[in-house]
Amino acid sequence: MRRMHLVELEDLPWVPAAIRDGGTDLLDLGFERVGFYRGVVPRLRALLADTKRARVIDVCSGGGGGALYAHGTLRDAGIEMVLTDRYPNEAGRARVASRGDAALTYRESPVDALQLPAELTGVRTMWGALHHFPPDAIAALLAAIVRSGEPLAFFDVAASPAMRKLPVVLAPIAMSLNMLMLFVGSLFLVPLVRPVRASRLALTYLVPLIPLLVAWDGTVSALRAYTPDELLAIARGVPGGEGYEWASGVEGNALYLTGRPR
């Protein structure tokens, strides 16, 4: 089975923020609890050191997730980090504010990853969002970064080898089982998300829209996920890509793509 770019609910502009944020907050919690990004953060640290950059511009930040995890491990490096999103996340901004670190900010105005304001310079990062982009959008995103001459480090869920080997006719069965697991798991995890919000609890236990979003989007994410070879093929094909050193691979279940000017 090849990559399938189905629609994720959180990408739809008409989905209420309370539902979208509730879903992304829950996914961030899950990633945090399993240490999903533990194996790839050293690659960001090495990229910052090798390129002598001291500022990170994170795009598609959502509730903070991987960016805040990285911030916690990089505080000793004196790195400034700016989180941005097309749909700024209220809980994410609260988590940033609670850390009380002047070198960590969450931009309140919407920021499109494909059209960053000129003043946002620094190493570009993205955590858990690369699969939201189809190949042509990834090419456009990478081309814009290459034109800016900035390094980049993107991290995401990796395509499952087992899923890729699955016959297409069995996909509905695999999707149904995965959705059921995520829906039930959401019911247990929502009370652990901080800060606690009445809207999140209501949209989980009174009208279970957040578990439904997590079940669908989490399953579709697995179908949308890329392999390292697919990302490298896209990166090397963008205009100016030959002037960058690209690397992509998998650490645990986390996929990484890094690029630095030669």
C-alpha positions in Angstrom: 0.0 0.0 0.0 1.4 3.4 -1.0 1.0 6.6 1.0 -2.6 7.8 1.1 -3.3 11.5 1.5 -6.7 11.4 3.1 -8.3 14.4 4.9 -7.5 15.1 8.5 -10.2 16.9 10.4 -7.8 19.3 12.2 -6.7 20.7 8.7 -10.3 21.9 8.0 -10.8 25.6 8.7 -14.4 25.2 9.9 -13.5 22.7 12.7 -14.0 24.7 16.0 -10.7 25.6 17.8 -11.8 23.8 21.0 -12.1 20.5 19.1 -8.9 21.0 17.0 -6.9 22.1 20.0 -8.3 19.3 22.2 -7.1 16.8 19.6 -3.7 18.2 19.1 -3.2 18.6 22.9 -4.1 14.9 23.4 -1.7 13.8 20.7 1.1 15.9 22.2 0.5 14.3 25.6 0.8 10.8 24.0 4.0 11.7 22.3 5.4 13.2 25.5 4.5 10.1 27.6 6.2 7.7 25.3 9.3 9.9 24.7 8.6 9.8 21.0 11.1 12.5 20.1 13.9 11.5 22.5 16.0 9.9 19.8 15.9 12.8 17.3 16.5 15.8 19.5 20.3 15.2 19.4 20.1 15.8 15.6 18.7 19.3 16.2 21.3 20.0 18.8 24.0 18.9 16.4 22.5 21.0 13.5 22.4 24.1 15.7 26.1 23.6 16.8 27.3 22.8 13.3 25.6 25.8 11.7 26.3 28.1 14.6 22.7 29.2 14.9 21.1 30.3 18.2 17.5 30.8 17.1 14.8 28.3 16.2 11.6 29.1 14.3 9.1 26.3 14.8 6.2 26.1 12.4 2.9 24.2 12.8 3.5 24.3 16.5 0.0 23.4 17.7 0.0 22.8 21.4 3.8 22.9 21.6 4.4 19.2 21.7 7.8 18.4 20.2 9.0 22.0 20.2 8.5 22.3 24.0 10.1 18.9 24.5 13.2 20.1 22.5 13.2 23.3 24.4 13.5 21.4 27.7 16.5 19.5 26.5 18.2 22.5 24.8 18.0 25.1 27.6 21.6 24.7 28.4 22.5 25.7 24.8 21.1 29.2 25.1 18.7 28.8 22.2 15.9 31.3 21.4 12.8 29.5 20.2 9.7 31.0 18.5 6.6 28.8 18.1 4.2 29.6 15.3 1.0 28.1 13.8 -1.6 28.8 11.2 -4.1 28.3 13.9 -2.4 29.5 17.2 -3.2 27.1 20.0 -4.5 28.6 23.2 -3.2 25.8 25.4 0.1 25.9 23.7 0.5 29.6 24.4 -0.4 28.9 28.0 2.3 26.2 28.3 4.9 28.6 26.8 3.9 31.4 29.2 4.0 29.0 32.2 7.7 28.3 31.6 8.6 31.9 32.2 11.5 31.9 29.8 12.1 35.1 27.8 13.9 33.1 25.1 10.7 31.1 24.5 7.7 32.7 22.8 4.5 31.7 20.9 3.6 34.1 18.2 -0.1 35.1 18.7 -0.8 36.0 15.1 -1.4 33.3 12.5 1.7 32.2 10.6 1.5 30.1 7.4 4.5 27.7 7.2 4.7 28.3 3.5 4.9 32.1 3.9 6.9 33.0 7.0 7.4 36.7 7.8 10.8 38.0 6.8 11.8 38.8 10.4 11.4 35.1 11.4 15.0 34.0 10.7 16.7 30.9 12.2 16.7 27.1 12.0 13.3 26.0 10.8 11.8 23.1 12.8 8.5 21.2 12.5 7.3 18.5 14.9 4.6 16.0 14.0 3.1 18.0 11.1 5.0 17.0 8.0 2.5 14.4 7.0 -0.2 17.1 6.7 1.5 18.3 3.6 1.3 16.6 0.2 4.6 16.1 -1.7 4.1 19.3 -3.8 3.5 21.4 -0.7 6.6 19.9 1.0 8.6 20.8 -2.1 7.3 24.4 -1.9 8.1 24.6 1.8 11.6 23.2 1.3 12.2 25.5 -1.7 11.3 28.6 0.4 13.7 27.6 3.1 16.5 26.9 0.6 15.9 30.3 -0.9 16.3 31.8 2.6 19.6 29.9 3.2 18.4 28.7 6.6 19.0 25.2 8.0 16.0 23.0 8.8 15.1 20.0 11.0 11.7 18.4 10.5 10.5 15.5 12.7 7.3 13.4 12.3 5.8 10.0 12.5 7.5 7.5 10.3 5.6 5.4 7.7 5.0 1.9 9.1 6.8 -0.8 7.1 4.0 -3.2 8.0 1.3 -0.8 6.8 3.1 -0.2 3.6 3.2 -4.0 3.0 -0.5 -4.3 3.7 -2.8 -5.1 0.7 -5.0 -2.1 0.0 -8.1 -4.3 0.4 -7.2 -4.8 4.0 -6.8 -1.1 4.8 -10.4 -0.6 6.0 -10.0 -3.3 8.6 -6.6 -2.0 9.9 -8.1 1.6 10.0 -11.1 0.5 12.0 -9.1 -1.3 14.6 -6.7 1.6 15.0 -9.5 4.1 15.3 -11.2 2.0 18.0 -7.9 1.9 20.0 -7.4 5.6 19.7 -10.9 6.5 20.6 -10.9 4.3 23.8 -7.4 5.6 24.7 -8.5 9.2 24.4 -11.1 8.6 27.1 -8.4 7.6 29.6 -5.8 10.3 28.6 -7.9 13.5 28.4 -8.0 14.0 32.2 -4.2 14.1 32.2 -3.8 17.0 29.7 -2.7 20.3 31.2 -4.0 22.9 31.7 -7.4 21.3 32.5 -10.2 22.9 30.4 -14.0 22.4 30.9 -14.5 22.6 27.2 -12.1 19.7 26.6 -13.9 17.5 29.2 -17.3 18.3 27.8 -16.2 17.6 24.2 -14.8 14.2 25.4 -17.4 12.8 27.8 -20.6 14.7 27.0 -20.2 14.9 23.2 -17.2 12.8 22.3 -16.0 15.0 19.4 -12.4 15.1 20.5 -12.0 11.3 20.7 -13.6 11.1 17.3 -11.1 13.6 15.9 -8.2 11.8 17.5 -9.3 8.4 16.3 -9.7 9.6 12.7 -6.7 11.9 12.5 -4.4 9.5 14.3 -5.3 6.8 11.9 -5.1 9.0 8.8 -1.7 10.2 10.0 -0.3 6.7 9.7 -1.6 6.5 6.1 -0.1 9.9 5.3 3.3 9.3 6.8 6.4 9.4 4.7 9.5 7.2 4.4 13.1 8.7 4.5 13.6 7.9 0.8 10.4 9.7 -0.1 11.5 12.8 1.8 15.0 12.8 0.3 13.7 12.5 -3.2 11.5 15.6 -2.6 14.3 17.5 -1.0 16.9 16.8 -3.6 14.5 17.8 -6.4 13.8 21.4 -5.2 15.5 24.3 -6.9 18.8 24.9 -5.1 18.5 21.6 -3.3 21.9 20.6 -4.6 23.4 23.3 -2.4 22.2 21.6 0.8 23.4 18.5 2.6 20.3 16.4 3.3 19.8 13.6 5.8 16.7 11.5 6.6 16.1 8.4 8.6 14.2 6.9 11.5 15.0 6.9 15.2 12.6 4.6 17.1 9.3 5.5 15.4 10.2 9.1 14.7 11.1 10.3 11.2 13.7 13.1 10.7 14.7 15.3 7.7 17.6 17.7 8.2 19.1 20.1 5.7 22.0 22.5 6.0 23.7 24.8 3.4 26.9 23.2 2.1 
